[in-house]
Amino acid sequence: MTPSKNVAIKPDTRNHKGFFLQPGNNELMGIDESGWALICVDDSSCHYVDPDDLVTSALS
């Protein structure tokens, strides 16, 4: 298992259901077989997003 990484999302990023997400720092948990990136804000709030909408955090 690879360690998680701190990432931010680009403005106007939508999750796999089409809902807009709030910009902010997230942890990249991994990319699944279908190509979606799983990001988590905390232990109970995670979303699948397009990996092209991720920006590596400069503070990681």
C-alpha positions as a Markdown table, in Angstrom:
| # | Residue | x | y | z |
|---|---|---|---|---|
| 1 | Met | 0.0 | 0.0 | 0.0 |
| 2 | Thr | 1.4 | 3.4 | -1.0 |
| 3 | Pro | 1.3 | 6.2 | 1.6 |
| 4 | Ser | -1.3 | 8.9 | 1.1 |
| 5 | Lys | -0.3 | 12.3 | -0.3 |
| 6 | Asn | -1.6 | 15.8 | 0.4 |
| 7 | Val | -3.3 | 17.2 | -2.7 |
| 8 | Ala | -5.6 | 20.1 | -3.5 |
| 9 | Ile | -8.3 | 20.2 | -6.2 |
| 10 | Lys | -8.7 | 22.6 | -9.0 |
| 11 | Pro | -11.6 | 25.2 | -8.9 |
| 12 | Asp | -14.9 | 23.8 | -10.3 |
| 13 | Thr | -13.9 | 20.2 | -9.6 |
| 14 | Arg | -16.8 | 17.8 | -9.6 |
| 15 | Asn | -17.0 | 14.3 | -8.0 |
| 16 | His | -18.0 | 11.2 | -9.9 |
| 17 | Lys | -21.7 | 12.0 | -9.2 |
| 18 | Gly | -21.4 | 15.5 | -10.8 |
| 19 | Phe | -21.5 | 17.6 | -7.6 |
| 20 | Phe | -19.1 | 20.5 | -7.2 |
| 21 | Leu | -16.5 | 20.1 | -4.4 |
| 22 | Gln | -15.1 | 22.8 | -2.1 |
| 23 | Pro | -11.5 | 23.7 | -2.8 |
| 24 | Gly | -9.1 | 22.7 | -0.1 |
| 25 | Asn | -6.5 | 20.2 | 1.0 |
| 26 | Asn | -7.3 | 16.5 | 0.8 |
| 27 | Glu | -5.4 | 13.2 | 1.1 |
| 28 | Leu | -5.1 | 11.1 | -2.1 |
| 29 | Met | -5.9 | 7.6 | -1.0 |
| 30 | Gly | -5.3 | 6.0 | -4.4 |
| 31 | Ile | -6.6 | 5.6 | -8.0 |
| 32 | Asp | -9.0 | 2.7 | -8.7 |
| 33 | Glu | -9.1 | 0.4 | -11.7 |
| 34 | Ser | -11.6 | 2.6 | -13.5 |
| 35 | Gly | -9.3 | 5.6 | -13.3 |
| 36 | Trp | -11.0 | 7.6 | -10.5 |
| 37 | Ala | -8.9 | 9.1 | -7.8 |
| 38 | Leu | -10.2 | 8.7 | -4.2 |
| 39 | Ile | -9.6 | 11.7 | -2.1 |
| 40 | Cys | -10.6 | 12.2 | 1.6 |
| 41 | Val | -11.1 | 15.4 | 3.5 |
| 42 | Asp | -11.3 | 13.5 | 6.8 |
| 43 | Asp | -12.2 | 10.0 | 8.0 |
| 44 | Ser | -15.8 | 10.3 | 7.0 |
| 45 | Ser | -15.8 | 12.5 | 3.9 |
| 46 | Cys | -14.3 | 11.0 | 0.7 |
| 47 | His | -14.9 | 11.6 | -3.0 |
| 48 | Tyr | -14.0 | 10.1 | -6.3 |
| 49 | Val | -12.6 | 12.7 | -8.8 |
| 50 | Asp | -10.8 | 12.9 | -12.1 |
| 51 | Pro | -7.1 | 12.6 | -11.4 |
| 52 | Asp | -6.5 | 15.5 | -13.8 |
| 53 | Asp | -8.3 | 17.8 | -11.3 |
| 54 | Leu | -5.7 | 17.2 | -8.6 |
| 55 | Val | -2.8 | 19.5 | -7.7 |
| 56 | Thr | 0.0 | 18.3 | -5.6 |
| 57 | Ser | 0.3 | 20.4 | -2.4 |
| 58 | Ala | 3.6 | 22.3 | -2.1 |
| 59 | Leu | 3.6 | 21.7 | 1.7 |
| 60 | Ser | 3.5 | 17.9 | 1.5 |
